[in-house]
């Protein structure tokens, strides 16, 4: 079977190519990708090439498919897996396979599997690690967003606290505690707000910071203070650029005692140091946003590590259980990661979007791999719709849903968008 895919050959070397996939083995599965959302991790991999921990050293000779937040439909199943999977079933994948201790992952490490493709060949290790997950919702894009949501679920589960005088690590955010999400009005921050408000374990106080009023206003529009109150949570939005002494202002909001859990959503040294300064006793800081620079560092107050029992963790991705939790919460309507999406495009938009991701404003960039569309912000649909009925239709659908991507918009796009290669 032929596929069209974006492959990485080295640093800043991404190519959109059509080529034949190998014949499917008895322990493999052939699949069709429908949607893939672009992660900052793909940008980092594209910039680092073979220097990236998950990218093979021989990538120049054996290029890999990129993209790891994907959802699609099974086309054919090898005999080994025929009793568990069927052609026609929808699926999503947890890319953090952890296979025999390896960091290899779809979207970074494999020649024949990645989200920026029309068709893929799923290798045996994905199924062996139970990372090929059934997906039964109507819209494919929810399956794509289950991966970034699993990262947030994993971060919340990885935080921990240790009661004084014991060595018992109590895993997860502190129930009915105080939480801050710093640089929290971006796409992953919005997902974290959603989970904090609607998860099984919730704080009593949630403070979300950013340095951009427009982002904070959009976050508050999506998750108003009244929604926090309805969940028993005091929700506050703070522009720390306007605070003067931001540390003092934030600690004051936590009653002067500091925060139990602080999530750092941007790899910026001053933000990390601010997070450490606002931690309370037995507080846990999660450095969520991974840096590109292997030498990246920030100051840590080891006096507080020693005497105030501060904890620092870093999480990179989630695991299969985290993704199952995400899928179940989405299915029940408890969380809605649609708020992350600000742009949509076709497979033709992947290379430019990936290589320039930090410079493109907004949240998640959602790609539909069988259509040919420029990357376009949802907020620009109406303007483009003045000259193109296709965009006018999308504008009408999203406007009726508070400017948020949705299942109806996906169905419309898949039906009416220009097919890739046509």
C-alpha positions in Angstrom: 0.0 0.0 0.0 1.2 3.5 -0.8 1.2 6.3 1.8 1.9 10.0 1.8 3.8 11.1 4.9 6.0 13.7 6.3 9.4 12.1 7.1 12.4 13.5 9.0 15.9 13.0 7.6 17.8 15.2 10.1 17.8 18.7 11.7 15.2 20.9 10.0 14.9 18.4 7.2 11.3 17.3 6.8 9.9 16.1 3.5 6.4 15.3 2.3 6.8 12.1 0.2 4.7 9.4 -1.3 6.1 5.9 -1.1 5.1 2.2 -0.6 4.8 0.7 2.8 6.3 -2.8 3.3 4.0 -5.8 3.2 2.2 -6.3 6.5 3.6 -9.0 8.7 1.5 -11.4 10.7 2.3 -9.5 13.9 1.6 -6.0 12.4 -1.5 -3.9 11.7 -2.2 -1.6 8.7 -4.1 1.6 9.4 -5.4 4.8 8.0 -4.8 8.0 9.8 -7.5 10.7 9.9 -6.4 13.3 12.3 -3.1 14.3 14.0 -2.4 17.3 16.3 1.0 18.9 16.2 3.0 18.8 19.4 5.8 21.1 20.5 7.8 17.9 21.0 7.7 17.3 17.2 9.2 20.8 16.8 12.0 19.9 19.2 12.6 16.6 17.4 12.8 18.4 14.1 15.2 20.9 15.4 17.5 18.4 17.1 17.3 15.5 14.5 19.5 12.6 15.6 20.5 14.5 18.7 17.0 14.0 20.1 16.8 11.1 22.6 14.0 9.4 20.6 15.3 9.9 17.1 17.6 7.1 15.7 21.2 8.0 14.8 20.7 6.7 11.3 17.7 8.9 10.5 19.4 10.4 7.4 19.5 6.9 5.8 16.3 5.5 7.5 14.0 8.5 7.8 11.2 8.4 10.3 7.6 9.5 10.1 6.7 12.4 12.4 3.6 13.0 14.5 2.4 11.2 17.6 -1.0 12.6 18.4 -3.1 10.7 15.9 -6.4 8.8 15.5 -7.6 6.7 12.6 -9.1 3.5 11.5 -7.7 0.0 11.2 -7.4 -1.3 7.6 -6.0 -4.8 8.0 -4.9 -7.0 10.9 -2.1 -9.6 11.0 -3.0 -13.1 12.2 -1.3 -12.6 15.6 -3.7 -9.9 16.6 -6.8 -11.0 14.7 -8.6 -12.0 17.9 -8.2 -8.6 19.5 -8.5 -6.0 16.7 -10.7 -5.8 13.6 -10.6 -3.9 10.3 -12.9 -0.9 10.5 -12.3 -0.2 14.2 -11.2 3.2 15.2 -8.1 3.6 17.3 -5.7 5.9 18.9 -2.1 5.2 20.2 -0.2 5.9 23.4 3.2 6.7 21.8 5.2 6.3 25.0 5.6 2.5 24.6 8.4 2.0 27.2 9.2 -1.2 25.3 12.0 -3.1 27.0 13.2 0.2 28.5 13.6 1.9 25.2 12.5 5.5 24.5 11.4 4.5 20.9 8.1 6.0 20.1 5.8 6.4 17.1 6.3 9.8 15.6 10.0 9.9 16.5 11.7 6.5 16.0 9.9 4.4 13.4 10.0 4.4 9.6 6.4 3.2 9.0 4.3 4.8 11.8 3.6 8.4 12.6 0.6 10.7 12.6 1.6 12.9 9.7 0.7 10.3 7.2 -2.3 8.9 5.2 -1.5 5.3 6.1 0.8 3.5 8.5 2.1 0.1 9.5 1.8 -0.4 13.2 4.6 -2.6 14.6 4.2 -5.5 17.0 5.6 -3.7 20.0 2.7 -1.2 20.0 0.2 -4.0 20.6 2.6 -5.9 22.9 2.6 -2.9 25.2 -1.2 -2.5 25.0 -0.7 0.9 23.4 -3.1 0.5 20.5 -6.3 1.7 22.2 -9.8 1.2 20.9 -11.7 4.5 20.3 -15.4 4.6 19.9 -16.3 8.3 19.7 -17.7 9.9 16.6 -15.1 12.6 16.0 -11.5 11.6 15.3 -9.9 14.7 16.7 -10.8 13.8 20.3 -8.6 10.7 19.8 -5.8 12.9 18.7 -6.2 15.2 21.7 -6.3 12.2 24.1 -2.5 12.0 23.9 -1.9 15.6 25.1 -4.6 15.2 27.7 -2.9 12.0 28.9 0.3 14.1 29.5 -1.7 16.4 31.8 -3.4 13.5 33.6 0.1 11.9 34.1 1.5 15.2 35.5 -1.4 15.4 38.0 -0.8 11.8 39.0 3.0 12.2 39.3 2.8 15.1 41.8 3.3 13.9 45.4 3.3 14.9 49.0 5.0 13.4 52.1 3.4 14.0 55.5 6.0 15.3 57.9 7.6 12.5 60.0 6.9 9.8 57.4 8.4 8.5 54.2 5.0 7.7 52.6 4.7 9.4 49.2 1.0 10.3 48.7 0.7 10.4 44.9 -1.3 13.0 43.1 -2.2 16.6 43.6 -3.3 17.5 47.2 -7.0 17.0 47.6 -8.7 20.3 48.5 -5.3 22.0 48.3 -4.0 25.1 46.6 -2.7 24.9 43.0 -1.1 27.3 40.6 -0.6 26.8 36.8 2.1 29.2 35.7 2.2 30.3 32.0 -1.1 28.5 32.0 -3.2 30.1 29.3 -1.7 28.2 26.4 -3.2 25.0 25.0 -1.7 22.6 27.6 -2.5 25.1 30.4 -6.2 25.1 29.2 -6.2 21.3 29.4 -4.8 21.5 32.9 -7.5 24.0 34.0 -10.1 21.7 32.6 -8.7 18.7 34.5 -8.3 20.6 37.7 -11.9 21.8 37.6 -13.5 18.4 36.6 -11.1 15.7 37.7 -11.7 13.2 40.5 -9.2 15.1 42.8 -9.6 18.9 42.9 -8.0 21.8 44.6 -9.9 24.3 46.6 -7.9 27.2 45.1 -6.7 27.4 41.5 -4.6 30.3 40.3 -3.8 30.6 36.6 -1.1 33.0 35.4 0.1 34.4 32.1 1.7 37.6 30.9 -0.8 38.2 28.0 -4.2 39.7 28.7 -5.8 38.3 25.5 -4.8 34.7 26.4 -6.0 35.1 30.0 -9.3 36.6 28.8 -9.9 33.7 26.5 -9.0 31.2 29.3 -11.5 32.9 31.5 -14.1 32.9 28.8 -13.7 29.2 28.4 -13.4 28.5 32.1 -15.2 31.3 34.0 -14.7 32.0 37.7 -18.4 30.9 38.1 -17.6 27.5 36.7 -14.9 27.2 39.3 -17.4 28.2 42.0 -19.8 25.6 40.8 -17.1 22.9 41.3 -16.3 24.3 44.8 -13.0 25.8 43.5 -11.9 29.4 44.0 -10.6 30.2 40.5 -8.3 33.3 39.8 -6.6 34.6 36.7 -3.5 36.7 37.2 -1.3 38.6 34.7 2.0 38.4 36.6 3.6 41.1 34.3 1.3 43.6 36.0 1.9 42.5 39.6 5.1 44.2 40.5 6.3 41.6 43.0 4.6 38.6 41.4 5.8 36.2 44.1 4.3 38.2 46.9 1.1 38.7 45.0 0.7 35.0 44.2 1.5 33.9 47.8 -1.0 36.4 49.1 -3.7 34.7 47.0 -2.8 31.4 48.7 -3.2 33.0 52.1 0.5 33.7 52.5 1.4 30.1 53.0 2.3 29.2 49.4 0.9 26.5 47.1 0.6 22.8 47.5 1.0 22.1 43.7 2.6 24.3 41.1 2.7 23.4 37.4 5.2 25.2 35.1 3.9 25.2 31.5 6.7 27.1 29.8 10.5 26.3 29.8 11.5 29.7 31.1 14.0 30.0 33.9 12.3 33.0 35.7 9.0 31.1 35.6 10.6 28.0 37.2 12.2 30.2 39.9 8.9 31.9 40.5 7.3 28.5 40.9 9.9 27.5 43.5 9.4 30.7 45.4 5.6 30.3 45.8 5.7 26.7 46.9 4.4 26.1 50.4 5.6 23.5 52.9 5.6 20.0 51.4 4.8 21.7 48.0 5.4 19.9 44.7 6.5 21.7 41.5 6.0 19.9 38.2 8.2 21.1 35.4 5.8 20.2 32.6 7.2 22.0 29.6 10.3 20.3 28.2 13.1 22.6 27.0 14.9 22.3 23.6 18.3 23.2 25.0 20.0 20.2 26.7 21.9 22.7 29.0 18.8 24.5 30.1 18.8 25.2 33.9 17.3 27.4 36.5 18.1 28.2 40.2 16.7 26.0 42.9 16.4 27.0 46.5 17.9 24.0 48.3 17.3 25.6 51.7 13.6 25.1 51.0 14.2 21.6 49.6 15.7 20.7 52.9 13.7 22.7 55.5 10.3 23.2 53.7 10.3 19.7 52.1 9.9 21.1 48.5 9.6 18.5 45.8 10.4 18.9 42.1 9.2 16.5 39.4 9.2 16.6 35.6 6.9 14.5 33.5 7.3 13.9 29.7 4.2 12.4 28.2 1.8 10.1 29.9 1.4 6.3 30.0 -1.3 4.0 28.7 -3.4 4.3 31.9 -3.3 8.1 31.7 -4.6 7.9 28.1 -7.4 5.5 29.1 -8.4 7.9 31.9 -8.4 10.7 29.4 -10.5 8.8 26.9 -13.0 7.8 29.5 -13.4 11.4 30.8 -13.9 12.7 27.3 -16.4 10.0 26.6 -18.4 11.0 29.7 -18.2 14.7 28.8 -16.3 15.6 31.9 -13.4 17.3 30.0 -13.5 18.9 26.6 -10.0 19.2 25.1 -11.6 20.9 22.0 -10.7 24.2 23.8 -7.0 23.5 22.9 -7.5 23.7 19.2 -7.0 27.1 17.5 -6.0 26.1 13.9 -6.8 23.4 11.4 -5.0 22.4 8.2 -4.2 19.5 5.8 -1.1 17.3 5.5 0.4 19.9 3.1 0.6 22.3 6.1 2.6 20.0 8.4 6.2 20.9 7.5 5.9 24.7 7.8 3.8 24.4 10.9 6.1 22.0 12.7 9.3 23.9 11.9 7.8 27.3 12.9 5.5 26.1 15.7 6.8 28.5 18.4 6.2 31.5 16.2 2.6 30.6 15.4 0.2 32.0 18.0 -2.7 30.2 19.5 -3.1 26.6 20.7 -3.2 23.2 19.1 -2.7 22.9 15.4 -5.0 20.1 14.2 -4.2 18.3 11.0 -6.5 16.2 8.8 -4.2 14.0 6.7 -6.4 13.3 3.8 -7.2 16.9 2.9 -5.3 19.8 1.3 -5.7 22.9 3.4 -3.4 25.7 4.5 -3.1 26.0 8.3 -5.9 28.4 9.3 -6.9 29.9 12.6 -10.5 29.3 13.6 -10.8 33.0 14.3 -9.9 33.7 10.6 -12.6 31.4 9.1 -15.2 34.2 8.8 -12.8 36.5 6.9 -11.8 33.7 4.5 -15.5 32.8 4.2 -16.2 36.2 2.5 -14.6 34.7 -0.6 -15.0 31.0 -0.1 -18.1 29.1 0.8 -16.1 26.3 2.4 -14.6 28.6 5.0 -18.0 30.3 5.4 -19.6 27.0 6.4 -16.8 26.3 8.9 -17.1 29.8 10.3 -20.9 29.3 10.9 -20.4 26.0 12.6 -17.6 27.1 15.0 -19.3 30.5 15.7 -22.3 28.6 17.0 -20.0 26.7 19.4 -18.3 29.7 21.0 -15.4 29.6 18.5 -14.5 26.0 19.5 -13.7 23.2 17.2 -16.3 20.4 17.3 -17.6 17.2 15.9 -19.9 18.9 13.4 -17.0 21.1 12.1 -14.9 17.9 11.6 -17.6 16.1 9.7 -18.1 19.2 7.5 -14.4 19.5 6.8 -13.9 15.8 6.0 -16.9 16.0 3.5 -16.1 19.2 1.8 -12.4 20.0 2.0 -10.2 19.5 -1.1 -8.7 16.0 -1.0 -5.0 15.8 -0.6 -3.1 15.6 -3.9 -6.0 16.7 -6.0 
